[in-house]
């Protein structure tokens, strides 16, 4: 089970995911997506930190990943 503190919950195809944004060691913000069972652990660099991250963007990242 994933610690939920500071994370946003997202349901995708009946599964629960949590996503959050953290700075990497170089100070660049990255989007992290975790499945509730921790089997999926993704991270993506933000292209523009001025544009808000919305659930539809998280859904698109998961769709792209799961199509592979």
N, C-alpha and C positions, 0 to 999 in steps of 0.2 A: 504494500500500500504506500502511496506517495504522500509525503507531507504536503498539506494543502496551504500552508501559510505562505502568503505572497504570490499565490498562483491563481490563474483563472481556469475554471472548469469548462470543458467543451465536450459535447457528445457527438460522436461521429459513427454512423452505421451501428448504433446500439452499444458502442463501447465508449468508456469515459477516458478522456485525455485531459492533461493539465498543461498549460503553457504559461511562460513567463519570459521576461527580457532581463538579461544580466550582461554586464560588461565583461569582456574577456580580458586576458592579461595585458593586452595592448590598449585597453580602454575603448574598444569597439563594441557597441551593443550587438548582442546576438539573441535570436528567438530560440527558445528551448521548448520542445514538445515531448511530454512523457505520457506513456500509457499508464493506466491505473495499476497494472500488474508489472510495470517497469520493463516489459519485453521490448518496447519501442522507446528509444531515447534519441531524439533528433535535435540538431542545432543548425540554425541558418543565420548567416550574417544579415543584418539590416542594410538595405540599400540606401534608404533615406530616413534618418531618424526624425525628420520633421513631419512625416506622414504617419498618422496613427495606424496601429495594427488593429484590424477588425476581425471578428470571427470568420467572415467569408475568406479572408486571406489565410487563416489557419486551416480552414477546410480545404483550400486549394493546395496548400503544402502537403497535407495528409493524403489527398487524392493523388497527387503526383508521386509521392513516396510509395503508396500502396499499389500503384499500377505496375511498378517495377517487378 
